[in-house]
């Protein structure tokens, strides 16, 4: 899911790629934010890159 956030995809686009409901994506994103201790997309991407979770 972080790949979609990093690429600027909408929740609907992420849901389509993963084959899940668009209503499910926000709860997953909130869990990612909580685990990375951030509160927005850009901070999540920055922290994920810093921790080696994703590469740009």
TALINWO-V842971 format. One record per residue. N is the residue number from 1. RES is the residue in one small letter. SS is DSSP state (~ for helix, > for strand, _ for the rest). OMEGA is omega in degrees with one decimal (999 if undefined). Layout:
BEGIN
N,RES,SS,OMEGA / N,RES,SS,OMEGA
END
This chain:
BEGIN
1,x,_,178.5 / 2,x,~,178.4 / 3,x,~,179.5 / 4,x,~,176.7 / 5,x,~,-178.9 / 6,x,~,-179.8 / 7,x,_,177.8 / 8,x,_,179.0 / 9,x,_,173.9 / 10,x,_,177.2 / 11,x,~,178.6 / 12,x,~,179.3 / 13,x,~,177.6 / 14,x,~,-179.9 / 15,x,~,179.7 / 16,x,~,-180.0 / 17,x,~,-177.6 / 18,x,~,-179.6 / 19,x,_,177.9 / 20,x,_,179.3 / 21,x,_,176.3 / 22,x,~,178.1 / 23,x,~,-179.4 / 24,x,~,-174.3 / 25,x,~,-178.6 / 26,x,~,179.4 / 27,x,~,176.1 / 28,x,~,179.5 / 29,x,~,177.9 / 30,x,~,178.3 / 31,x,~,177.5 / 32,x,~,178.5 / 33,x,~,-179.1 / 34,x,~,-178.7 / 35,x,~,178.8 / 36,x,~,-179.3 / 37,x,_,178.7 / 38,x,_,179.9 / 39,x,_,176.2 / 40,x,_,-175.2 / 41,x,~,-175.5 / 42,x,~,177.0 / 43,x,~,178.4 / 44,x,~,179.4 / 45,x,~,179.8 / 46,x,~,-179.4 / 47,x,~,179.4 / 48,x,~,177.6 / 49,x,~,-179.6 / 50,x,~,-179.5 / 51,x,_,179.0 / 52,x,_,-179.2 / 53,x,_,175.5 / 54,x,_,174.5 / 55,x,_,178.3 / 56,x,_,999
END
